[in-house]
Amino acid sequence: MNYMVVSYLYDQFTQLNDEFSKCIDDGGEFTGDFGHFRRRHQAISRSVQEADRFLMISNGSFFCCQVASIIFAFYSTVFYRRDTVSLDPESAIMYTVWLSASVFALSLMAGLAVFLNHVVSIL
Protein backbone atom coordinates (compact mmCIF):
# COMPACT_ATOMS: atom_id res chain seq x y z
CA MET A 1 0.00 0.00 0.00
CA ASN A 2 2.86 2.38 0.80
CA TYR A 3 4.30 1.86 -2.66
CA MET A 4 1.00 2.76 -4.33
CA VAL A 5 0.59 5.93 -2.24
CA VAL A 6 4.17 7.05 -2.90
CA SER A 7 3.86 6.25 -6.62
CA TYR A 8 0.64 8.24 -6.88
CA LEU A 9 2.13 11.26 -5.11
CA TYR A 10 5.28 11.03 -7.22
CA ASP A 11 3.18 10.99 -10.41
CA GLN A 12 1.24 14.04 -9.22
CA PHE A 13 4.41 16.03 -8.50
CA THR A 14 5.98 14.96 -11.81
CA GLN A 15 2.89 15.97 -13.77
CA LEU A 16 2.78 19.34 -12.01
CA ASN A 17 6.48 19.90 -12.72
CA ASP A 18 6.06 19.02 -16.41
CA GLU A 19 3.10 21.37 -16.82
CA PHE A 20 4.93 24.15 -14.99
CA SER A 21 8.00 23.67 -17.22
CA LYS A 22 5.84 24.00 -20.34
CA CYS A 23 4.66 27.43 -19.16
CA ILE A 24 8.21 28.80 -19.15
CA ASP A 25 9.34 29.95 -22.58
CA ASP A 26 12.88 30.07 -23.98
CA GLY A 27 13.44 33.56 -22.63
CA GLY A 28 12.68 32.44 -19.09
CA GLU A 29 9.33 34.23 -18.85
CA PHE A 30 6.38 32.54 -17.21
CA THR A 31 3.23 32.53 -19.35
CA GLY A 32 0.50 30.98 -17.30
CA ASP A 33 -1.68 31.24 -14.23
CA PHE A 34 0.78 31.11 -11.34
CA GLY A 35 -2.05 30.98 -8.79
CA HIS A 36 -3.37 27.79 -10.39
CA PHE A 37 0.02 26.06 -9.99
CA ARG A 38 0.36 27.33 -6.43
CA ARG A 39 -3.07 25.94 -5.50
CA ARG A 40 -2.29 22.58 -7.14
CA HIS A 41 1.04 22.38 -5.35
CA GLN A 42 -0.65 23.16 -2.04
CA ALA A 43 -3.28 20.48 -2.68
CA ILE A 44 -0.63 17.87 -3.46
CA SER A 45 1.42 18.96 -0.43
CA ARG A 46 -1.67 18.55 1.76
CA SER A 47 -2.10 15.07 0.31
CA VAL A 48 1.49 14.28 1.29
CA GLN A 49 0.80 15.51 4.81
CA GLU A 50 -2.37 13.44 5.01
CA ALA A 51 -0.60 10.35 3.69
CA ASP A 52 2.20 10.92 6.18
CA ARG A 53 -0.31 11.14 8.99
CA PHE A 54 -2.06 7.85 8.26
CA LEU A 55 1.06 5.95 7.18
CA MET A 56 3.24 7.18 10.05
CA ILE A 57 2.22 4.45 12.51
CA SER A 58 2.34 1.76 9.84
CA ASN A 59 5.79 2.82 8.66
CA GLY A 60 7.11 3.12 12.21
CA SER A 61 5.89 -0.30 13.25
CA PHE A 62 7.10 -1.85 10.00
CA PHE A 63 10.54 -0.29 10.49
CA CYS A 64 10.80 -1.51 14.09
CA CYS A 65 9.62 -5.02 13.22
CA GLN A 66 12.06 -5.32 10.30
CA VAL A 67 14.99 -4.12 12.41
CA ALA A 68 14.02 -6.59 15.16
CA SER A 69 13.71 -9.35 12.56
CA ILE A 70 17.15 -8.57 11.12
CA ILE A 71 18.71 -8.53 14.58
CA PHE A 72 17.02 -11.80 15.57
CA ALA A 73 17.94 -13.63 12.36
CA PHE A 74 21.53 -12.38 12.43
CA TYR A 75 21.92 -13.14 16.15
CA SER A 76 20.52 -16.65 15.72
CA THR A 77 22.79 -17.36 12.77
CA VAL A 78 25.93 -16.12 14.49
CA PHE A 79 25.52 -17.30 18.07
CA TYR A 80 23.32 -20.41 17.64
CA ARG A 81 24.86 -21.71 14.45
CA ARG A 82 24.66 -25.36 15.54
CA ASP A 83 20.91 -25.12 16.26
CA THR A 84 19.92 -23.04 13.25
CA VAL A 85 22.11 -22.92 10.17
CA SER A 86 24.31 -25.99 10.67
CA LEU A 87 21.34 -28.23 11.45
CA ASP A 88 20.41 -28.92 7.83
CA PRO A 89 20.60 -27.18 4.43
CA GLU A 90 16.92 -26.17 4.53
CA SER A 91 17.49 -24.22 7.75
CA ALA A 92 20.49 -22.44 6.27
CA ILE A 93 18.48 -21.44 3.22
CA MET A 94 15.52 -20.38 5.36
CA TYR A 95 17.62 -18.11 7.58
CA THR A 96 19.44 -16.64 4.60
CA VAL A 97 16.18 -15.91 2.77
CA TRP A 98 14.63 -14.50 5.97
CA LEU A 99 17.57 -12.16 6.53
CA SER A 100 17.67 -11.13 2.86
CA ALA A 101 13.92 -10.47 2.71
CA SER A 102 14.03 -8.37 5.86
CA VAL A 103 16.94 -6.28 4.60
CA PHE A 104 15.24 -5.87 1.20
CA ALA A 105 11.94 -4.79 2.76
CA LEU A 106 13.67 -2.30 5.03
CA SER A 107 15.71 -0.81 2.21
CA LEU A 108 12.64 -0.63 -0.07
CA MET A 109 10.68 1.29 2.55
CA ALA A 110 13.57 3.67 3.18
CA GLY A 111 14.17 4.06 -0.56
CA LEU A 112 10.57 5.03 -1.24
CA ALA A 113 10.68 7.66 1.50
CA VAL A 114 13.93 9.10 0.16
CA PHE A 115 12.57 9.04 -3.39
CA LEU A 116 9.43 11.01 -2.51
CA ASN A 117 11.39 13.44 -0.35
CA HIS A 118 13.78 14.06 -3.24
CA VAL A 119 10.94 14.78 -5.66
CA VAL A 120 9.23 17.13 -3.19
CA SER A 121 12.46 19.01 -2.49
CA ILE A 122 13.18 19.52 -6.21
CA LEU A 123 9.82 21.16 -6.76
N, C-alpha and C positions, 0 to 999 in steps of 0.2 A: 504494500500500500504506500509506503514511503517513497518508493521509486516512482510510482504513478503521480503522486502529488508533486514531487520535485521536477519530474519531466514536464508536467503541465505548466508549472510556474516558469520553468526555463523557457518553454515554447512561447509563453506570453511575453516575457522580457525580450526574447529574440525578435519576435514579431514587432513589438513596439520600437525596438532599436532600428530594425530595417525600415519601418515606415518613417521614423524620425530622420534617418540618413537620407531618404529619398527627398525630403523637404529642404535639404541643404543643397544649393546649387554650386557650380564650380567656383564661383567667386566667394563662397563662404557665407552667403546671405541665406537667412531662413525665410522660406516662403510658405507659411502654413499657419494654422491656428495653434499657437503655443499653449494656450489654456487647455485645449483638448488633450494634448500630450501630457500636460501636467496632471490633469484629472485622471487620465488612464494610468499614469505611473503611480499616482496615489492609490488608485483602486487595486492595482496589482500588489503594491507594497502592503496594503491592508490585508490582502489575501495571504501574503507571506506571514504577516504577524498572526493571523488567525490559524494558519497551518502550523506555525510554530507553537502556538498555544495548545492545540489539541494533540500534536505529535510529541510535545516535550516529555511527557511522562512515559510514553511508549519508547521513545528514543533513549531516554535515561535508563529505563529498566532493561532494554535490550543491550545497551552498552555494558551495564554492570553484569548482566548474566553472561555475556560473551567473554568478558574479562575473567570472570570467575571460572567459566568453562575452560578457557585457555590455561589458567593457572592450575586447575585441577588435573587436566589431561597431561600437562607438562610435568607436574609434580609426580603424578602416578607413574609416568613413563621413566622418569629419572630415578626416583627413590624406591619404587616397588617394581623394578624391572622383572624380577623373577615371577611375580604374581600377575603381571599384566602383559607385557610385550613378549617376554621370553617363554611364556606358557605355550603358545602355539602360533602359527603364522596368521590365523584369522584374527587373533587378538592384536597382533602387531599392525595389521592392516586397519583394523577398526580404530585403534588409537591414533594412527597416523591420519586417517580420513577425518576423524573427529577433530583433531587439532587443526588440520588444514581447513576444514569447513568453518570452524570458529574464527580463525584468522581471516579467512576470506570474507565472511559476513561482517566482521568488525571493520575491515578495511573498505568494504563496499559502502557501509553506512557512513563512515567518515568521509569517503570520497564524494558521495552525493552531497553531503553538507558543504564541503569545500567547493564543489562545483557550483552549487547555487549561490554561495556567498561570493564567488568570483564573478559570476554573471551580474549579480546585484551591484557589486562595487564598481564594475565597468560602466554601468549605466548611471 
